[in-house]
Amino acid sequence: MGYSRARVRGVDDLTPNLRRLTFDVADLPGLGLPGVADEAVGIYFPAESQRSTPDMQCRDGIWAYYDLDPAPDGRNYSIRAADPAAGTVVVDFVIHAAGPATTWAQRTEPGHEVVMTHARSWFAPPTGTGRLVLAADLAGLPALARIIEALPVVDCVTVVAEVPSPTDLAYLPERKVETITLIGGNGRTPSRLAETVAALDLPDAAGYCWFAGEASESRAVRKHLRSELRWGRESYDVIGYWRQDSERWTQAYSERSTELFAVYRQALAEGKTEKEASEEFDEALERVGL
C-alpha cells in the first residue's frame, strides 16, 4: 500500500471543538480505503513554516520517512466521508489545546498539502449480531457519526457519547437510537465512558461493542467484555485513539520499547491475529505500569 498527496479544498468549523477539512486526494484508489464506516488514514503534516508535507520514500516495499530529521509528525484520523468519483475525502479534526495536528488544522487553508497513508478500519460486527453498543469520546466522534449513519437498522443499538460540551452532540446524525450522553472527560475531567459501558445490561452472546476513546478507558472496557462477560474477540473492537498524559507515557515507553514491542512481533510470528497480538502487547504494557 502506498501513499497519496492530499490538498486542502475547504475548511469549515462545525463546533468549537471540531473543524472539517475537505481534501482533494491525488491517488484515492491507491490509499486502499477499506470502505468501512470507521476507516482511517495516517496524515502527515508539514512543518510550521511549510505549506506542504515532503514526499515519502519506499524501501523494501515500505513507504515511510527515512532520512528526514525531524520526520513529519503523523496522526491517525477517521474518514468522515469519501467520494471516489470526485477523488475527495472529508476529515473532521478535534481541536485540542495543543499538538501538531491541532496546530496545523487551525492554521491551514485551501491549497496546503499533506501526505495520507496506512488506511485501516476496525468496525466489524459479526453476522447475526443482536445487540450493538457504540461508545466514543470526542476523538472517536467522527467515526461514531459515520457508523450511526450507515446502520441498516437501529433496533437494539445503544450509543454512549462523552463530549466536553453539549454543543458537540449536535454533530451526531439524527437517528432514533438509544443514546446515553456524558458531558466531561476528554482530558478535562475524569472519563465515565468505561464505567457507563460496564453498567449496561449486555447479553452473554450475540452482542458486539465498538469503542473508541482514551487508551486506559479502552483497556478497562476490553477487560470487562473479555473477563466479566466472557465475550470472544470477534464480539468487540476496542480502540485506544489517544492517551492521557501522552508525553510522560511516551518517555516511559521509549525506555522499554524494544522488549515490549517484541511481545507484539512474537505473537504475530506465532500465527496470532493482529487483534490478539495487540491485546498481548497491551497486557505487556500494563504489566510494566504503562
N, C-alpha and C positions, 0 to 999 in steps of 0.2 A: 504494500500500500504506500502510495506516495504522499505528496503534499500539494497544496494549491495556494496561490496568492488570492487574497480577497480584498476588494476595495470598498471602502465605506460609501454607500449610496445615500443613506439618510439617517438622521438622528432624531429621536423623539423621547421626551420624558413622559413616562406613564404614571408614576407616583414619585414622591420624594425619594424613594429607595430603589426605583427601577428605571433604567434607561434602555430604550430599544434602539439597536443598530441594525440597519439593513445593509447586507453586503452583496456586491456582485462577485461571484466566485469564478475565477478563470477556468478551473477544471473541476466542476462539481461532481461529475461521474467518477473522476479519479480519486476523490476522497473516500469513496466506498461507503457512503452513509447506509446503515442497515435498514432504514425505513421504519424503525420502531419509535414509539412515542417519546421515549426518553433518550433518544440518540444524542450523542455529544461529540465534540471535536476538541482537540487541543488547539488553543490560539496563542500564537507567539507575537509579542508586542515590540514595537520599535523603541529605541532609546528616546529619552525625553526630547532630545534636540532633533530627532529624525521624524520624517513623515511616513517612512516605510521600513518594514522588517526585512533584514537581509535574507537571501535565499539559503536553503538548506543544502547539504551535500549528502551523497549516497555512498556509503562504504559497506561492503559485504551485504548489500541488499537493504541496508537500513538508512533511512533518511533522518538526519539529525544535524546539530551544530557541533562541529568537531574542533575547530581551531580558533574560534572566537572567544576572547576573554575581555569582558564577561559575555557569555552567551545571552541571547534574548530571553527575557522572562516569559514563561508559558503557564497557562492555566486551562483546566477543562471547563467547557461551557456547553450547556444544553442548546440544542437547535429548537427554537420555538416554532419555526415554520420553514419549510424548504419548497422551492418551486423549480423543479428540474428543467421545465421548458424555458423559464426565464433565466435560469442559472443564478438564482438568488437564495440566500438564507437570511433568516431573522434570528438574532441573538439578543436576549434581554439580560442586561448586566445589572447585578446587585451593586449598589453604590455603598461601599463601606467607608469608614473614617480614613483609611489609608490603604496602600498596597499598589503594586504595579498595574494591575488590571483596572482598578478603580481610577487611578491617576490618568491612565490612557483614555478610558471611556469618558471621563469628564472633559478632557481637552480635545478629543478627536473631532474631526469634521469631514464632510464629503471629500473624497479624493485620497484620504490617508489609507495605507495598506497594512495588512497583517498577513501572517502565514497560518494556514489551517492544516491540521493533520491528525492522525491517530483517532479515526472515527470508531465509536463503540456504542453499546447500549446494554441495558440490564433487564428492563421490564419484560417478563415472560411468564405470565400466569398459565399454569397447566390447563389443558383441555378439561372441561368439566368443573372448573373452579366454581364453588357455590357461594363463597364469602370472600369479598375483596376489601383489603384495608390499604389505603394510600395515605402516607404520612410524610410531611416535609416541613422544614423551616424555610426562611426566606430564600436561602441559596437554592433549594430544591423547587421553589415555587414555579419557575418556568416549565420544568419538566412535568410537574404535577398538573399544571393547567392544560398542557397538551395531552396528557394521559386522559384527563377528565373529558376533554373534547372528543377523544377518539373512542370512548367506551361505547360499545354497541347497545348495552342496556345499563341501567343504573340501579336496578334492584340489588339488594344485599351488598351495597357498596358503602363503606364508611371512609370519609376523608377527615384527616386530622391535620390542620394547618396552624403553624406557630409563626406569627409575624410580629415585628416590632410596633406596628401602628395599625389601627383599624382601617386606615385608608388603603393599606396593601391588599385587603380582602377583596376589594372591587376588581382586582386583577384576575381573579379566578372566573372561569366561564360560568354562566348561569345555567346549571343543570340541576335537576331535583335529586341530588344525592344527600344522604345524611352527612352533615358536616359539623365537626367539633372544632371551634376556633379558640386559639390560645394567643393572648397578647403578651409579648415579652420575649424572653430567650434571645437567641441570635447574638450572643456575646454581650448583651446589655443587662440581662437578669438571668438567673439560673433557668435552664430549659426545663419544661414539663412534658416534652414530647414523649420520651421513653416511658415515663410513669403513666401517661394517658393511654398509650398503646397497650401497656401491660394490664390496664384496668378494663379493657374491652372484653366482652363476652365472646370469645372466639371458639370455633369448633376444634375437635381433635383431628379432623381430616377435612379435605376438600376446601381448605382455606388457602389464601395467598396474601402475603404482605409485601408491599413495595415501600421502602423507607429511604429518604434522602435527607441527611442533616449532618449535624456536628458528629465527629468521629466517636467520642465517648458515648453519646446518646445512641448511635448506631450499634455500638458494641453491646450496650445494655439491652436493646431490642432483640438483637440476634441471640443473646443468651436466653432471653425469655422464650423466644419461639422454639429454640432447639432444646433447652434443658427443662423448661417447665411445661410447654405444650407438646414437646416431642415431635415437632414438625420436621420433616425431611428437608434437605436443601432445595429441592425442587419447589417448595412451598413459600419461598421468600427470596427477595433480592434486597439486601440492606446495604446501602452505600454511604460511606462517610465522605461528604462533599467538602468538609473543611475541618480545621482543628482549632479549638480554643487554645490560646497561648502558643501559637504556632512557632514563634521564634525560639522559645525555650525548648519546645519539643524537637525542633529540627536540630538544635545544637546537641541535645542529649542523644538523638538518634545517630547523628554523624559519628559519634564516638564508638558506636557498636554496629554500624550499618552493615559491615561485611559479614559478621556472624549471623545477624538477624535476617538479612536478605538471602543468605544461604539456605535458610529454612524453606523459603518460597521456591527457590530453584530446585532443591532436593525433592520437594513434593511433586513438582512438575516432572522431574526425572523419573519418579516412581509411577508415572502414569495417572496422577490425580488431576482432576479438572482444575481450571483456573479458580473457580469458586472455592474448592477445597483447599487449594494452595494459599489463596488469600486469607482464608479463615485460620489456617495453621500459622501463617505469618502474623496475623493479628494476635493470636494467642501467645506467640513468642514475644511480641511487643509488650503484652500485658504482664508477662512473667518478669520482665525487667523494669516494670514501672512506667511503660510508655503506652 
